[in-house]
Amino acid sequence: MQPASLPALADLIARLERADPALDATLATAAPQATVPMREAVLPLAKAQLALVQANADITLVADELRRYQKYALPGKPSLQIVQLRKQQATVKQAALIARQNFTQATHTFLRESALVAPARRLPTDFASGWLAKIAAV
């Protein structure tokens, strides 16, 4: 399942932070056996996924720009702009790895606190992404 979009995640985070009662009711019915209030469990997960989606968008943006400049580059020593874009690409990839790691940690914490169980043949992160997408759509 596709993760929620940037605007949907930003809206969900805003609704979680302002304590939307309709959202709280939806979260309570989605995970009735949670050990903590669901808003407290979902907020870090939503923030981690927002950072991950943003990092993946940044990777795509930098890679497209680098491809565009390398397409017309002369053979030999790369230009200063291409070298800077490669450095930027490395930085963005590192940020994406960190965001992915944070999302994985947030997923495991969320699953433990919410008492939800991911299906047997599905990654917990995929399950959490799909679950967040459904909640964000409500």
Secondary structure, 3 states (H helix, E strand, C coil): CCCCCHHHHHHHHHHHHCCCHHHHHHHHHHCCCCCCCHHHHHHHHHHHHHHHHHHHHHHHHHHHHHHHHHHCCCCCCCCHHHHHHHHHHHHHHHHHHHHHHHHHHHHHHHHHHHCCCCCCCCCHHHHHHHHHHHHHHC
